[in-house]
Amino acid sequence: MRVHLLAGLPTEGVRRAFDRAHHTMPIVPLDALADIAVGDATRLGVLLPPFVEPSQIVESWEQCEFLPYRFGRPAHVAGISTFLDVDHLDDHLASADALSLRGWGRCDLDGRTVADIVVGQIESATQLVVVGGGRLTDALARRLEVLNPGASRVRLDGDSGPDPTELALALGWEAIADGLPEADTDAPRSVAVVPQWLELLRGERAPAPESNLLLYRRARPFDPARLSAWLAEPPAELVRGKGHVWLASAPDQSFGYSCAGTVHRLFEAGRWWASHASGTWPRCPTERRRLLERWHPRFGDRRQELVFLGVDLDPDRLFAGLDACLLPESALDCALAAARMQAPEPWTAPPTRLH
């Protein structure tokens, strides 16, 4: 069974495109997947609600082998199509509105922004389907290329083309148009849709010199006022940013950073492991190994670790601006002393022996 995920914010243009996609294969909403009968079908489309990021659901399904268990036979995610309404895309990439304000959130308290979710849908796609009556400008096309250089892109115009073969070709689903065996003979893994920034933060890859990825690491805290000023006027070339932030004013509190489109956010992300008692450190061998590899003898895991993507982004200018936000060396000892006073025990590396 080949499962295709369909994502997109529910504009009128995207809804019409979803309706047309029904001509290519059966498509069900995600919340109906657990109960629907599929018979001998070899292909199925799953329509994701706006608040679900495709990469997260694919990773979750792979970890628990959900699809083979659900269908009782080999099944995998064969592709992820994100539908983008060009008439609204600029606004979506600049919108700091919470999803809940648009009625698109997981609940009434879903504080993720519209920009967060549309960027997450873009970077998780194997294919970007552009719909709407407007033109995809060169500037927008370059931003899409930076966010997801590996995704194919297709323009779906008008309301014509009900013929399943023509529509499948228009959507880039050539395998469907060409016809496939009625049953899978093996069980390939689902498509890999890990965002580029996440691979860098996990240490699974290094930024290639010719790529748009920039990795910023420093073992000094940011001065909150200086960082606030930088966030108020960040480089206009930035398109995406993710990572962990250490603020001098809150030495035990880790903060997450997110740049999606033109929306920048800082948010609480738990405490640094260095401020925890050793018995509460992660038990997962992989997590513990990553923690040990980056453990600083003075600061533990406290650090700045940020990944950036942009269009013609100047790394020297970006890093110089962030370096200017770091706490001066003359003030570092006071901040370190305050952090040690708040820590439940001395800053020592987590034990290599697992319990």
C-alpha positions as CSV (number, residue, x, y, z in Angstrom):
1,M,0.0,0.0,0.0
2,R,1.4,3.4,-1.0
3,V,0.1,6.2,1.1
4,H,0.3,9.8,-0.1
5,L,0.0,12.7,2.4
6,L,-1.7,15.9,1.3
7,A,-1.0,19.1,3.3
8,G,-1.9,22.7,2.9
9,L,-3.6,25.7,4.6
10,P,-7.4,25.6,3.8
11,T,-7.8,28.5,1.4
12,E,-10.4,28.3,-1.3
13,G,-7.8,27.5,-3.9
14,V,-6.3,24.7,-1.9
15,R,-9.7,23.2,-1.2
16,R,-10.5,23.1,-4.9
17,A,-7.2,21.4,-5.6
18,F,-7.9,18.8,-2.9
19,D,-11.3,18.1,-4.5
20,R,-9.6,17.5,-7.8
21,A,-7.0,15.2,-6.3
22,H,-9.9,12.9,-5.4
23,H,-10.0,11.9,-9.1
24,T,-6.5,10.2,-8.8
25,M,-7.1,7.9,-5.8
26,P,-9.3,7.5,-2.7
27,I,-8.5,10.3,-0.2
28,V,-9.6,10.3,3.4
29,P,-9.1,12.8,6.3
30,L,-6.5,11.8,8.8
31,D,-9.1,11.5,11.6
32,A,-11.0,8.9,9.5
33,L,-7.9,6.7,8.8
34,A,-8.3,4.4,11.8
35,D,-11.8,3.3,10.8
36,I,-12.1,3.4,7.0
37,A,-12.1,0.2,5.0
38,V,-9.7,0.2,2.0
39,G,-10.3,-3.3,0.6
40,D,-7.7,-4.2,-2.0
41,A,-6.7,-0.7,-2.8
42,T,-3.0,-0.2,-3.4
43,R,-2.9,3.6,-3.1
44,L,-4.5,5.9,-0.6
45,G,-4.3,9.7,0.0
46,V,-4.5,11.0,3.5
47,L,-5.6,14.6,3.9
48,L,-3.8,16.2,6.9
49,P,-5.4,18.9,9.0
50,P,-3.6,22.3,9.0
51,F,-2.1,21.8,12.5
52,V,-0.3,18.5,11.6
53,E,3.3,18.9,10.2
54,P,3.9,16.1,7.8
55,S,7.5,15.3,8.9
56,Q,6.3,14.7,12.5
57,I,3.6,12.3,11.5
58,V,5.8,10.3,9.1
59,E,8.4,10.0,11.9
60,S,5.8,8.9,14.4
61,W,4.3,6.3,12.0
62,E,7.7,4.9,11.2
63,Q,8.7,4.5,14.8
64,C,5.6,2.4,15.7
65,E,5.1,0.8,12.2
66,F,1.6,2.2,12.2
67,L,0.7,1.7,8.5
68,P,1.6,-2.0,8.2
69,Y,-0.3,-2.6,11.5
70,R,-3.3,-0.6,10.3
71,F,-3.6,-2.3,6.9
72,G,-2.3,-5.7,7.8
73,R,0.2,-5.7,4.9
74,P,3.2,-3.8,3.7
75,A,2.5,0.0,3.6
76,H,4.6,3.1,3.5
77,V,4.3,6.9,2.9
78,A,5.3,7.2,-0.8
79,G,5.1,11.0,-1.0
80,I,4.0,14.2,0.6
81,S,2.4,16.9,-1.5
82,T,2.1,20.4,0.1
83,F,-0.5,22.6,-1.7
84,L,0.4,26.3,-1.7
85,D,-2.0,29.0,-2.7
86,V,0.1,31.6,-4.4
87,D,-2.6,34.3,-3.8
88,H,-2.0,34.0,0.0
89,L,1.5,32.6,0.3
90,D,3.3,35.9,1.0
91,D,0.7,36.8,3.7
92,H,1.1,33.3,5.3
93,L,4.9,33.6,5.4
94,A,4.6,36.9,7.2
95,S,1.7,36.0,9.5
96,A,2.3,35.9,13.3
97,D,-1.3,35.1,13.9
98,A,-1.8,32.0,16.1
99,L,-3.4,29.1,14.3
100,S,-6.2,29.1,16.9
101,L,-7.2,32.6,15.8
102,R,-7.8,31.3,12.2
103,G,-9.7,28.3,13.5
104,W,-6.9,26.0,12.2
105,G,-5.3,25.0,15.5
106,R,-5.2,21.7,17.4
107,C,-7.2,23.5,20.1
108,D,-8.2,27.0,21.2
109,L,-4.8,27.4,22.8
110,D,-2.6,26.4,19.9
111,G,-0.1,29.3,19.8
112,R,1.9,28.2,16.8
113,T,1.8,30.8,14.1
114,V,0.5,30.6,10.5
115,A,4.1,31.2,9.3
116,D,5.3,28.3,11.5
117,I,2.9,25.8,10.0
118,V,3.2,26.8,6.4
119,V,7.0,26.7,6.6
120,G,6.8,23.3,8.3
121,Q,4.6,22.0,5.5
122,I,6.9,23.3,2.8
123,E,10.1,21.9,4.3
124,S,8.4,18.5,4.9
125,A,7.2,18.0,1.3
126,T,8.5,15.8,-1.4
127,Q,6.4,17.8,-3.9
128,L,5.2,21.4,-3.8
129,V,1.9,22.0,-5.7
130,V,1.3,25.7,-6.5
131,V,-2.3,26.7,-7.0
132,G,-4.3,30.0,-7.2
133,G,-4.7,32.6,-9.8
134,G,-1.6,34.7,-9.1
135,R,1.9,34.4,-10.4
136,L,4.7,32.7,-8.4
137,T,7.3,35.5,-8.3
138,D,11.0,34.9,-8.6
139,A,11.4,36.0,-4.9
140,L,8.9,33.5,-3.7
141,A,10.3,30.7,-5.9
142,R,13.8,31.3,-4.4
143,R,12.4,31.1,-0.9
144,L,10.7,27.8,-1.7
145,E,14.0,26.5,-3.1
146,V,15.9,27.5,0.1
147,L,13.3,25.9,2.4
148,N,13.2,22.7,0.4
149,P,15.7,22.3,-2.4
150,G,14.9,18.6,-2.9
151,A,11.2,18.9,-3.5
152,S,9.8,18.9,-7.0
153,R,7.4,21.7,-8.0
154,V,4.4,21.7,-10.2
155,R,1.8,24.4,-11.0
156,L,-1.9,23.2,-11.0
157,D,-4.0,25.7,-12.9
158,G,-7.7,26.0,-13.4
159,D,-10.4,23.4,-12.7
160,S,-10.0,21.3,-15.8
161,G,-8.5,17.9,-16.1
162,P,-10.8,15.4,-14.3
163,D,-9.2,12.6,-16.2
164,P,-7.2,10.7,-13.5
165,T,-4.2,10.0,-15.7
166,E,-3.9,13.7,-16.8
167,L,-4.4,14.9,-13.3
168,A,-1.9,12.5,-11.8
169,L,0.7,13.7,-14.3
170,A,-0.1,17.3,-13.5
171,L,0.4,16.7,-9.8
172,G,3.7,14.9,-10.5
173,W,2.4,11.5,-9.4
174,E,3.8,9.7,-12.5
175,A,3.8,6.3,-10.8
176,I,0.0,6.5,-10.3
177,A,-0.5,7.7,-13.9
178,D,1.7,4.9,-15.3
179,G,0.0,2.2,-13.2
180,L,1.6,0.1,-10.6
181,P,1.3,-3.6,-9.6
182,E,-1.9,-4.3,-7.7
183,A,0.1,-5.5,-4.6
184,D,3.4,-4.5,-3.0
185,T,6.0,-7.2,-3.1
186,D,8.2,-5.6,-0.5
187,A,8.0,-3.1,2.3
188,P,10.1,-0.1,1.6
189,R,10.5,2.6,4.2
190,S,8.6,5.8,4.0
191,V,10.1,8.8,2.4
192,A,12.7,10.7,4.4
193,V,11.3,14.2,5.3
194,V,13.6,15.3,8.1
195,P,14.0,19.1,7.7
196,Q,17.6,20.3,7.0
197,W,17.9,22.3,10.2
198,L,16.9,19.3,12.3
199,E,19.6,17.2,10.8
200,L,22.2,19.8,11.7
201,L,20.9,20.2,15.3
202,R,20.9,16.4,15.8
203,G,24.5,16.3,14.5
204,E,23.5,14.0,11.6
205,R,25.1,16.2,9.0
206,A,27.4,19.2,8.5
207,P,26.4,22.2,6.3
208,A,27.9,21.9,2.9
209,P,29.9,24.9,1.8
210,E,27.7,25.5,-1.2
211,S,24.4,25.1,0.7
212,N,22.3,27.9,2.2
213,L,22.6,26.4,5.7
214,L,24.5,28.2,8.4
215,L,25.3,26.8,11.8
216,Y,26.0,29.2,14.7
217,R,27.4,27.8,18.0
218,R,28.8,29.7,20.9
219,A,29.5,28.9,24.6
220,R,28.5,32.3,26.0
221,P,25.0,33.6,27.0
222,F,23.2,36.3,25.1
223,D,22.5,39.6,26.8
224,P,18.6,39.7,26.6
225,A,18.4,43.4,25.7
226,R,20.9,43.1,22.9
227,L,19.2,40.0,21.5
228,S,15.8,41.7,21.7
229,A,17.2,44.5,19.6
230,W,18.6,42.0,17.0
231,L,15.3,40.2,16.8
232,A,13.5,43.5,16.2
233,E,15.5,44.0,13.0
234,P,16.9,40.7,11.9
235,P,18.6,40.3,8.4
236,A,15.9,40.6,5.7
237,E,17.5,37.6,3.9
238,L,16.5,35.1,6.6
239,V,13.9,32.6,5.6
240,R,14.2,29.9,8.3
241,G,15.9,29.6,11.7
242,K,15.7,27.1,14.5
243,G,17.7,26.2,17.6
244,H,18.5,26.7,21.3
245,V,19.2,30.0,23.1
246,W,21.0,30.6,26.4
247,L,20.0,33.9,28.0
248,A,22.1,35.5,30.8
249,S,19.0,36.5,32.7
250,A,17.7,33.0,33.0
251,P,20.7,30.7,33.3
252,D,18.8,27.5,34.0
253,Q,16.1,28.0,31.4
254,S,16.6,26.9,27.8
255,F,14.8,28.8,25.2
256,G,13.8,27.7,21.7
257,Y,14.2,30.0,18.7
258,S,12.2,29.9,15.5
259,C,12.2,32.0,12.4
260,A,9.5,31.0,9.9
261,G,9.2,33.3,6.9
262,T,9.5,36.7,8.5
263,V,8.2,35.7,12.0
264,H,10.7,35.3,14.8
265,R,9.9,33.8,18.1
266,L,11.6,32.9,21.4
267,F,9.8,30.5,23.7
268,E,10.6,28.4,26.9
269,A,12.0,25.0,26.0
270,G,12.6,23.4,29.4
271,R,15.8,23.5,31.6
272,W,19.3,22.9,30.6
273,W,20.5,19.5,31.6
274,A,23.3,21.1,33.5
275,S,20.8,22.5,36.0
276,H,19.2,19.0,36.6
277,A,20.2,16.5,39.2
278,S,22.3,13.7,37.5
279,G,19.6,11.1,38.2
280,T,17.2,12.9,35.8
281,W,19.5,13.0,32.8
282,P,18.3,11.2,29.7
283,R,18.4,7.4,29.7
284,C,18.3,7.1,25.9
285,P,21.8,6.1,24.8
286,T,21.6,8.2,21.7
287,E,20.5,11.3,23.6
288,R,23.1,10.8,26.3
289,R,25.9,10.4,23.7
290,R,24.9,13.6,22.0
291,L,24.8,15.3,25.4
292,L,28.3,14.1,26.2
293,E,29.8,15.0,22.9
294,R,28.8,18.7,23.4
295,W,29.3,19.0,27.1
296,H,31.3,22.1,28.1
297,P,33.6,21.8,31.1
298,R,32.3,25.1,32.5
299,F,28.8,25.5,31.2
300,G,27.6,22.0,30.7
301,D,25.1,21.9,27.8
302,R,24.3,25.7,28.0
303,R,25.1,27.2,24.7
304,Q,23.8,29.0,21.6
305,E,23.1,26.5,18.8
306,L,21.2,28.0,15.9
307,V,20.7,27.0,12.3
308,F,19.8,29.6,9.6
309,L,18.7,29.4,6.0
310,G,18.3,32.5,3.8
311,V,18.4,33.9,0.3
312,D,21.9,35.4,-0.3
313,L,22.5,35.4,3.4
314,D,25.8,36.9,4.4
315,P,27.3,34.6,7.1
316,D,29.9,37.1,8.3
317,R,27.3,39.8,8.8
318,L,24.9,37.4,10.5
319,F,27.4,36.0,12.9
320,A,28.9,39.4,13.7
321,G,25.4,40.6,14.6
322,L,24.8,37.6,16.9
323,D,28.3,37.8,18.4
324,A,27.5,41.4,19.4
325,C,24.5,40.1,21.4
326,L,26.7,37.9,23.5
327,L,27.4,38.8,27.1
328,P,30.8,40.5,27.5
329,E,33.6,38.5,29.0
330,S,33.8,40.9,31.9
331,A,30.2,40.0,32.9
332,L,30.5,36.3,32.3
333,D,31.8,35.3,35.8
334,C,28.9,37.0,37.6
335,A,26.4,35.2,35.3
336,L,28.2,31.9,35.9
337,A,28.1,32.4,39.6
338,A,24.4,33.1,39.6
339,A,23.8,30.0,37.5
340,R,25.8,27.8,39.9
341,M,23.9,29.2,42.9
342,Q,20.6,28.1,41.3
343,A,21.8,24.6,40.2
344,P,20.8,21.7,42.4
345,E,24.3,20.3,42.3
346,P,27.7,21.0,40.8
347,W,28.0,21.1,37.1
348,T,29.5,17.8,36.2
349,A,29.2,15.8,33.0
350,P,26.5,13.2,32.9
351,P,27.9,9.7,33.6
352,T,28.7,7.6,30.6
353,R,27.4,4.4,32.3
354,L,23.7,4.0,31.6
355,H,21.3,2.9,34.3
